[in-house]
Amino acid sequence: MWKYYALLSALFAALTAIFAKIGVRDVNSDLATAIRTTVILLITWGIALAGSHGGEIKNINSHTWLFLVLSGAATGLSWLFYFKALQAGDVSKVAPIDKLSVVITIFLSFILLKEQVSARVIIGAVLITAGSIIMLIK
């Protein structure tokens, strides 16, 4: 099931880039990010509350809170920089650079989470990097 969720994530990430590029044409990218974040906030809290998960907040320990807050801060900074890049550059150039996050994630998961990295994963990461570079060459 996770593969379907990942494919849907990729689809919506692609739509995000297209919609965002159109959305930042006539507005400051920081304001655009704030609007986008507000929409996400409303949707995600709506889903959590509709699923009766609001009461589970009290069961979250401080370690989990710390890393959820850090993840939220990293997401917010990623979105701010992404929208600034989209406002100034072409989606077809910004998106490949943004997708280098896959390669960085693989590297960090190996270093910080001690996940095993196979030759296939390394080859895939090299190909993603090469593909991004090729797409950026003029």
N, C-alpha and C positions, 0 to 999 in steps of 0.2 A: 504493500500500500504506500510505503514511503516514496517509492519511485513516481507514483502518480502525483503525490504532493510536490515532489521536486520539479516535475515537469510543469505543473500548474504555477509553481513559483517562478520558473524561468519565463513562462508565457506572460505572467503579470509583471515581471521585472522588465521585459521587453516593452510592454505597453506603458509602463511607468516612464521609461526613457522617452518614448514618443510623445505621450501626453505632457510630460514635464517640459520638453523642448518647446512645445506649442505654448504651454502655460507661462513660461518665463520670458516670453518675447516682450511683453509690455509691463513687467513688474519686477521690482528688485528681487533677486534670487533668495535673499534671506527672508523676505516677506512671503515669497512663494513656498519656501520650506516650512515656515510657521503655519501657513494655511494647510498644506499637505499633512503636517504632523497633527493638526487639530482634527482633521478628517479621520486619520488613522486612530487617534485617541478615542474618538466617538465610536467608531466601528468596533475596535477591539474590546473596549469596556462594555459595549452592548452585547457582544458575543459572550464575554466572560460572565456578565450578569444574567443573561438569558439562560446560560448553562448552569446557573446557580453556583458559580465558583467564587463569588465575592466573599463568602464566609471563610474560605480557605486562606485568606491573607494572614490571619492570625497564626497560622501554622508554619509560616515561612521563617526559617532561621536567619540569623544575621549574616552568615557566610553566603547564603543564597541571595539575600538582599543586596549584599555588596556586589556580587557578580552580575546580577540583573541590572543594577544601577550603572555599573561600568559598561555593560553591553548597551544599555540605552544611551549613555554618553557617546560611545563609539559610533552607534547608529546615527545619532543626531549630527555628529561631526561629519560622518560620511555623507549624509544627505546634504548638509550645507555646502560641502566642497563639490559634490556631484552637481548640484543645481548651479553653482558658480561656473563649473566647467561646461555644463550644457548651455548656459547663457552665452558663453564666449565662443564655444566650439561646435563643430558638427557632431551630431549624435553618432554618426558612423566612425568618428575618431575617438569620442569620449568613451563610448561603450566598451571597445576592446581594452582600453587602459583600465577601466573600472573592473573588467572581468579578470584582470590580473590578481584580483583579490582571491581568486581560487588558488592560484599558485602560492600566494602569501599565506593563505589559510593552511594549505598542505604543509608548508615549511613550519609554521607555528604549531600545528598539531603534533608534528614530530618532535619539536624542541620542548614545548610546554606541556603537552598532554601525553608524551611518550607513546604516541600511536605508531604502529608499524607502517612503514612505507615500502611498498613493493616496487620492483623494477617497472611494472606497468604503470603505477601511479607517477613515478618519476618521469617516465617517457611521456605520459599524458601532460604533465606539468610543463615539460620542455616544449611540447607541441603547442600548448596554449600560449606560452610565451612567444614562440616563433610566429604563431598566427597573429598575435597582437602586433608584433613588430612589423610583419609583412603588411598588415592593414594600415599601418601608420606611415609607411614609406611612400613618398610622393612620386 
